[in-house]
Amino acid sequence: AQSVAQPEDQVNVAEGNPLTVKCTYSVSGNPYLFWYVQYPNRGLQFLLKYITGDNLVKGSYGFEAEFNKSQTSFHLKKPSALVSDSALYFCAVRDQYNQGGKLIFGQGTELSVKP
Amino acid sequence: DSGVTQTPKHLITATGQRVTLRCSPRSGDLSVYWYQQSLDQGLQFLIQYYNGEERAKGNILERFSAQQFPDLHSELNLSSLELGDSALYFCASTPREGGPGGDTQYFGPGTRLTVL
């Protein structure tokens, strides 16, 4: 069965500091991994994805994520956090054998960036 | 703006009632996915349609049903509503069925359903 874990409910970072939001996954085949962000009263916005190739994926708004197959992780990172990055972040996965294309989401991590 | 539209934005109704949520996918996208976001269950996949045909089902209750029309818009019907059905309902779309391509799902703004 596919699953995603985001071990931290909340991450607090000072503005200008680097941030990391953690994600680990479990799939039976090769994973397709996604990060989405949700601002209050808004839908999910796509940030980046890993399908194949380079383990370091760059996405929107200066975010990047590193795929680590041996640790089954896909942590989201940003070198310098902004107050406007404060939001709810979701990691999602599906595997190559997944019927259709449904995504399995983690429980979300609330990122709070303080000035 | 993802290009996926959902109506209505908010819906308030009473227990036992029936509602219909509407989703229009991005131009050219053939696949529509429905998800439910609630505080206790998180984000859960409900159902997927591709070019009018049901393709995958998740933890969708029997009281819930969906369909995709020839113009590719989709509707999610929720009946005999219970308090626990209060949630944010999202739809997403992709160009293809899902497959090995890893298509990105672009989400609509959601419909917030409140059951009183």
HADDOCK unambig.tbl for C-alpha pairs under 7 A between the chains (distance, minus, plus):
assign (segid A and resid 32 and name CA) (segid B and resid 102 and name CA) 6.13 0.50 0.50
assign (segid A and resid 42 and name CA) (segid B and resid 109 and name CA) 5.64 0.50 0.50
assign (segid A and resid 43 and name CA) (segid B and resid 107 and name CA) 6.40 0.50 0.50
assign (segid A and resid 43 and name CA) (segid B and resid 108 and name CA) 5.93 0.50 0.50
assign (segid A and resid 43 and name CA) (segid B and resid 109 and name CA) 4.09 0.50 0.50
assign (segid A and resid 43 and name CA) (segid B and resid 110 and name CA) 5.91 0.50 0.50
assign (segid A and resid 44 and name CA) (segid B and resid 107 and name CA) 5.76 0.50 0.50
assign (segid A and resid 45 and name CA) (segid B and resid 107 and name CA) 6.92 0.50 0.50
assign (segid A and resid 46 and name CA) (segid B and resid 106 and name CA) 6.81 0.50 0.50
assign (segid A and resid 51 and name CA) (segid B and resid 102 and name CA) 6.22 0.50 0.50
assign (segid A and resid 96 and name CA) (segid B and resid 100 and name CA) 5.51 0.50 0.50
assign (segid A and resid 99 and name CA) (segid B and resid 56 and name CA) 6.47 0.50 0.50
assign (segid A and resid 100 and name CA) (segid B and resid 55 and name CA) 6.08 0.50 0.50
assign (segid A and resid 100 and name CA) (segid B and resid 56 and name CA) 5.94 0.50 0.50
assign (segid A and resid 100 and name CA) (segid B and resid 97 and name CA) 5.80 0.50 0.50
assign (segid A and resid 100 and name CA) (segid B and resid 98 and name CA) 4.73 0.50 0.50
assign (segid A and resid 100 and name CA) (segid B and resid 99 and name CA) 6.26 0.50 0.50
assign (segid A and resid 101 and name CA) (segid B and resid 97 and name CA) 6.72 0.50 0.50
assign (segid A and resid 101 and name CA) (segid B and resid 98 and name CA) 3.96 0.50 0.50
assign (segid A and resid 101 and name CA) (segid B and resid 99 and name CA) 6.48 0.50 0.50
assign (segid A and resid 102 and name CA) (segid B and resid 45 and name CA) 6.58 0.50 0.50
assign (segid A and resid 103 and name CA) (segid B and resid 45 and name CA) 6.96 0.50 0.50
assign (segid A and resid 105 and name CA) (segid B and resid 43 and name CA) 6.17 0.50 0.50
assign (segid A and resid 107 and name CA) (segid B and resid 42 and name CA) 5.74 0.50 0.50
